[in-house]
Amino acid sequence: MRVPIFVIVGAGLAGARAAEAIRSEGFDGGIVLLAGEDEHPYVRPPLSKDYLAGTSARDTIDVHPAEWYRDRGIDVRLGNRVTGLALDTHEVTLEEGRAVRYDKLLLATGASSRRFPGSGAALDGVHHLRTVVESQALRAELEPGNRRVVIVGAGWIGLEVAAAARGYGNAVTVLGREGAPLAAVIGAEVGSVFAELHRVNGVELRTGTRTVDLMGAGGHVTGVLLSDGEVVPADVVVVGIGAEPNTELARDAGMAVDDGIVVDAAFRSIDPDVYAVGDVASVFHPVLRHHLRLEHWDNAERAGAAAGRSMLDQAVSYDAIPYFYTDQFDLGMEYSGYGTLARGAEVVFRGDRAGREFMAFWVADGQVVAGLNVNVWNVNETVQRFIRTGVRVDASRLADESIALDELLAGAPD
């Protein structure tokens, strides 16, 4: 009798956790993990945080050491980029031309950095940040210090890179299109906290700007051209303008794609033997009642394991509350919640916003739909309980630190 083979395309955190769950749940067939990079699965958040800043070693970002996969019979094939998917024959085609057959397939192909749309993106000294190789290359440029570093984009990647670059003693300028950093993600009120954080740490933060082109001489970047004609001098440019899901395989195979590969709450696509998870997947969320694509580490961690169980035909309905975190200078933050519901919601602050030790809650129709904690710890589970239970809250009591959060949760369902 032929041994069934589960193939996972994409060896990031989501793919690794799926393989781990499949094996740990008792599957004794073949598991093939196809890695487009020449690296075993690793986690990405440190690439713009502590690994980039030089405070953590390379092996600390690995999901597991190489021998862990060998010991469990998980066939990790490095540098095997998949270029084709044939649903009818149950095969994926590798770049070299060889085909790999599957009984069930998980697409965990992740996302790729949006490339700079203007001219000059190919100049030396211009960096995008998504892979460990890119992080190492950027770190090598930042480590000497005394460089003029310009970051295009005032999102999470841009601000985290800015903090790392300042730590090496570089002059850093961040260019953002909105009126405050992170305004599209957490709103201008909370974004202003991050703006002040960077300014007091010596970052020149320029909001409301539009970058047109990257200027160069002798093949190396020398500056960033703004829409008003100003050129901001630069020795190093980092482009942090978001990411795009890697949906080409699914789209070319005729699968449903809409800001990601469209799957249900169990990560099942329109093909009964093909699943998708992680940055590339647009997953139906049973609480929100619409599809949601997330690029956060926590989603890859938890959803990857859930997708693995779903491939084994276990009952799965993935309803995790989105979560992410950041570390910048002396600020640590955790966020949980539904960004779509938080738009237009009332922001309730609790604690010392000026001193950067506070919590913020987004309250819509008397219910917390999102919350974050800045330099306040061991409260994320409480924030998630507010969101999950939908307990009614009074904004003035929520802001009052003399009233314990557990008291406000009294009567909420477990």
C-alpha positions in Angstrom: 0.0 0.0 0.0 1.4 3.4 -1.0 2.4 5.7 1.8 0.5 9.0 1.6 2.6 12.1 1.2 1.8 15.6 2.6 3.7 18.4 0.8 4.2 21.8 2.3 5.3 24.6 0.0 7.0 27.2 2.0 9.4 26.6 4.9 8.6 29.6 7.1 7.1 29.4 10.6 3.6 28.5 9.4 4.9 25.6 7.3 7.2 24.4 10.1 4.4 24.4 12.7 2.1 22.6 10.3 4.7 19.8 9.7 5.2 19.6 13.4 1.5 19.2 14.1 1.0 16.7 11.4 3.7 14.4 12.8 2.9 15.0 16.5 -0.8 14.1 15.8 0.3 10.6 14.7 0.6 10.8 10.9 3.1 8.2 9.7 3.2 9.1 6.1 5.7 11.2 4.2 6.0 14.9 5.0 8.0 17.0 2.5 8.8 20.6 3.3 9.9 22.6 0.2 12.0 25.6 1.2 12.5 28.3 -1.4 15.4 29.7 0.6 18.6 27.8 1.5 17.6 28.0 5.2 15.7 25.8 7.6 12.5 27.4 8.9 13.2 30.5 11.0 11.1 33.3 12.6 11.1 36.7 11.0 10.4 39.3 13.8 14.0 39.4 15.0 15.1 40.3 11.5 14.1 43.9 12.2 14.5 43.7 15.9 17.2 42.0 18.0 18.9 40.1 15.3 19.3 43.2 13.2 20.4 45.1 16.3 23.2 42.5 16.9 21.9 41.4 20.3 20.9 37.8 19.3 22.8 35.1 17.5 21.7 33.4 14.2 20.7 30.1 15.8 18.2 31.9 18.1 15.8 32.6 15.2 15.6 28.9 14.0 12.2 27.2 14.7 14.1 24.0 15.3 17.7 22.8 14.6 18.2 20.8 11.4 18.4 17.5 13.2 15.0 17.9 14.7 13.4 17.5 11.3 15.6 14.5 10.4 14.7 12.8 13.7 11.0 13.1 12.9 11.2 12.0 9.3 10.3 15.4 7.9 12.0 15.8 4.5 13.2 19.4 4.3 14.4 20.3 0.8 16.3 23.5 0.8 16.6 25.9 -2.2 13.6 24.1 -3.9 11.5 26.9 -5.3 8.1 25.7 -6.6 7.1 27.2 -10.0 4.0 25.2 -10.9 1.0 23.5 -9.4 -1.2 20.9 -11.2 -4.4 20.2 -9.3 -5.5 17.5 -11.6 -2.4 15.4 -11.3 -1.7 16.3 -7.6 1.8 17.6 -8.5 4.0 20.6 -7.8 6.8 21.4 -10.2 10.2 22.6 -8.9 12.3 25.3 -10.6 14.7 22.6 -11.8 11.8 20.9 -13.7 11.3 17.9 -11.4 7.7 17.2 -10.1 6.8 16.2 -6.6 3.5 14.4 -6.1 1.2 15.0 -3.1 -1.9 13.5 -1.6 -2.5 16.7 0.4 -0.8 20.0 -0.2 -0.4 23.0 2.1 0.5 26.3 0.5 2.5 28.4 3.0 4.3 30.6 0.5 4.3 33.7 2.6 4.6 37.2 1.3 7.3 39.3 -0.4 8.4 42.9 0.3 6.8 45.5 -2.0 9.7 46.7 -4.1 10.3 50.4 -4.4 8.1 51.6 -7.4 10.3 54.4 -8.6 13.7 54.4 -10.2 16.8 53.6 -8.3 15.6 50.5 -6.5 18.5 48.4 -7.9 21.2 50.8 -6.6 23.8 49.5 -4.1 22.9 50.6 -0.6 19.1 50.1 -1.2 17.6 47.4 1.0 14.3 45.6 1.4 13.9 43.5 4.5 12.1 40.1 4.5 14.7 37.3 4.7 17.6 36.5 7.0 20.0 37.1 4.1 18.5 40.6 3.6 18.8 41.2 7.4 22.4 40.2 7.4 23.2 42.5 4.5 21.5 45.4 6.1 23.2 44.7 9.4 26.6 44.8 7.7 25.8 48.3 6.4 24.5 49.6 9.7 27.2 48.2 12.1 30.0 50.6 11.2 27.8 53.6 12.3 28.1 57.2 11.2 26.0 56.4 8.1 23.1 58.5 6.8 20.2 56.0 6.8 16.9 57.0 5.2 13.9 54.7 5.7 11.0 55.0 3.3 7.9 54.0 5.2 6.9 54.7 8.8 5.3 51.3 9.5 6.4 48.6 11.9 9.4 47.5 9.8 10.5 51.1 9.2 10.4 52.1 12.9 12.0 48.9 14.1 14.9 49.3 11.6 15.2 53.0 12.6 15.7 51.9 16.3 18.3 49.3 15.3 20.1 51.8 13.0 20.3 54.4 15.8 21.7 51.8 18.1 24.7 51.5 15.8 25.2 55.3 15.9 23.8 56.2 12.5 21.9 59.3 11.5 18.4 58.2 10.7 15.6 59.8 8.8 12.2 58.2 8.5 9.9 59.3 5.7 6.1 58.6 6.1 3.2 59.5 3.9 0.6 59.9 6.7 0.4 62.5 9.4 1.7 60.2 12.1 3.6 56.9 12.0 1.4 53.8 12.1 -1.7 55.9 11.7 -3.3 53.3 9.3 -2.7 50.5 11.8 -3.2 52.0 15.3 -4.5 55.5 14.6 -2.9 58.9 14.9 -3.4 59.2 18.7 -1.3 56.1 19.5 0.9 56.7 16.5 2.0 60.0 18.1 3.5 58.1 21.0 5.8 56.3 18.6 6.6 59.6 16.8 7.7 61.2 20.1 9.7 58.0 21.0 11.7 58.2 17.8 12.3 62.0 18.0 13.6 61.8 21.6 16.0 59.1 20.4 17.4 61.2 17.7 15.4 60.0 14.7 14.4 62.7 12.2 10.8 61.7 11.5 9.2 63.4 8.5 5.5 62.8 8.0 3.3 63.8 5.1 6.0 63.2 2.6 5.9 61.3 -0.7 9.0 59.6 -2.1 9.5 59.8 -5.9 12.8 58.3 -6.8 16.1 57.1 -5.3 19.1 59.0 -6.6 22.6 57.5 -7.1 26.1 58.0 -8.4 28.5 55.4 -9.5 25.9 52.7 -8.9 25.4 53.6 -5.2 22.5 55.3 -3.6 23.1 58.9 -2.6 19.7 60.3 -1.8 15.9 60.1 -1.8 14.0 62.5 -4.1 10.7 63.8 -2.6 7.7 65.0 -4.5 8.5 68.6 -3.7 11.9 68.3 -5.3 14.0 68.0 -2.2 16.7 65.3 -2.1 17.3 63.8 1.3 21.0 62.6 1.4 21.5 58.9 2.1 24.3 56.4 2.3 21.8 53.6 3.0 18.1 53.4 2.1 15.7 50.9 3.6 12.4 50.5 1.8 9.6 49.4 4.2 6.3 49.9 2.3 4.5 46.6 3.1 4.3 43.2 1.5 2.3 41.3 -1.1 1.2 37.7 -0.7 2.9 35.1 -2.9 -0.3 33.9 -4.6 1.2 33.1 -8.1 1.1 29.3 -7.7 -2.6 29.3 -6.6 -3.7 31.9 -9.2 -2.0 30.1 -12.1 -3.6 26.9 -11.0 -7.1 28.4 -11.1 -7.7 28.7 -7.4 -9.6 31.5 -5.8 -7.4 34.5 -4.9 -8.5 37.7 -3.3 -5.8 39.5 -1.3 -4.4 36.0 -0.6 -5.5 32.4 -1.3 -9.1 32.2 -0.3 -9.7 29.4 2.3 -12.4 28.6 4.9 -11.9 28.6 8.7 -10.2 25.2 8.4 -7.7 26.5 5.8 -9.4 24.5 3.0 -9.3 25.9 -0.5 -11.8 25.2 -3.3 -9.7 22.1 -4.0 -10.4 19.5 -1.3 -6.7 18.4 -1.2 -5.2 21.9 -1.1 -4.9 24.1 2.0 -3.3 27.5 2.6 -2.0 29.2 5.7 0.1 32.1 7.0 0.9 35.4 5.2 -0.5 34.1 1.9 -3.9 32.9 3.1 -7.1 34.9 3.2 -8.9 32.9 5.9 -12.6 33.1 6.8 -12.9 34.3 10.4 -16.0 32.9 12.1 -16.3 35.8 14.5 -15.9 38.6 12.0 -17.8 36.7 9.3 -15.5 37.8 6.6 -12.1 36.8 5.2 -8.9 38.1 6.9 -5.3 37.9 5.8 -2.6 38.5 8.5 1.1 38.8 8.3 1.9 38.5 12.0 4.2 36.0 13.7 1.5 34.9 16.1 -0.8 34.0 13.2 1.9 31.9 11.6 2.6 30.2 14.9 -0.9 29.2 15.8 -2.6 29.0 12.4 0.2 26.7 11.1 -0.4 24.1 13.7 -4.2 24.4 13.2 -3.8 23.9 9.4 -1.7 20.8 10.1 -4.5 19.3 12.2 -7.1 20.3 9.5 -5.1 18.3 6.9 -5.6 15.3 9.1 -9.3 15.9 8.9 -9.6 17.0 12.5 -12.4 19.6 13.2 -10.8 23.1 13.0 -12.5 26.5 13.0 -9.7 29.0 13.4 -11.0 32.1 15.4 -7.8 33.4 17.1 -7.7 37.1 17.9 -5.0 38.8 15.9 -1.9 39.6 17.9 1.4 41.3 17.3 4.2 43.0 19.2 7.1 45.4 18.7 10.3 46.4 20.5 11.7 49.9 19.8 14.3 51.6 21.9 13.0 51.2 25.5 9.4 50.6 24.4 7.8 47.2 24.2 4.2 46.9 23.0 1.6 44.1 22.5 -1.5 44.5 20.5 -4.5 42.3 20.2 -7.7 42.9 18.3 -9.6 43.4 15.1 -8.3 46.3 13.1 -11.3 46.4 10.9 -13.6 46.9 13.9 -11.3 49.4 15.5 -11.5 51.9 12.7 -13.7 54.7 13.9 -13.9 53.3 17.5 -13.3 55.4 20.6 -9.8 55.1 21.9 -9.7 54.9 25.7 -6.3 55.4 27.4 -5.4 53.9 30.8 -2.1 54.8 32.5 0.7 57.3 31.7 0.7 58.0 28.0 3.4 60.7 28.3 5.7 58.3 30.3 5.0 55.5 27.8 3.5 53.2 30.3 -0.1 52.7 29.4 -2.8 50.7 27.8 -5.2 51.7 25.1 -8.5 50.2 24.3 -10.6 50.6 21.1 -14.3 50.6 22.2 -17.1 50.3 19.7 -20.8 50.2 20.9 -19.6 49.6 24.5 -17.4 46.6 23.7 -13.6 46.4 23.4 -12.6 45.3 19.9 -8.9 45.9 20.2 -6.3 46.8 22.9 -2.6 47.3 23.4 -0.2 47.6 26.2 2.9 49.7 26.2 5.6 48.8 28.8 2.8 47.2 30.9 3.1 43.5 31.1 1.1 40.3 31.9 -2.1 41.9 30.7 -2.5 40.6 27.1 -4.6 37.7 28.2 -6.9 40.1 30.0 -7.1 42.3 26.9 -8.1 39.3 24.8 -10.7 38.3 27.3 -12.4 41.7 26.9 -12.5 41.2 23.2 -13.5 37.5 23.2 -16.3 37.9 25.7 -17.8 41.1 24.4 -18.4 42.3 27.9 -20.0 45.8 28.0 -17.7 48.4 29.5 -18.0 52.0 30.6 -15.2 54.1 29.0 -14.6 56.2 32.1 -14.3 53.1 34.3 -12.0 51.5 31.8 -9.7 54.5 31.9 -9.7 54.6 35.7 -6.6 52.8 37.1 -8.1 52.6 40.5 -10.6 50.0 39.1 -9.0 46.7 38.5 -9.5 45.3 35.0 -10.7 42.0 36.5 -13.5 43.9 38.2 -14.6 45.2 34.9 -14.7 41.7 33.6 -16.9 40.5 36.5 -19.8 38.6 35.1 -18.1 38.0 31.7 -18.4 34.4 30.4 -15.4 32.2 30.7 
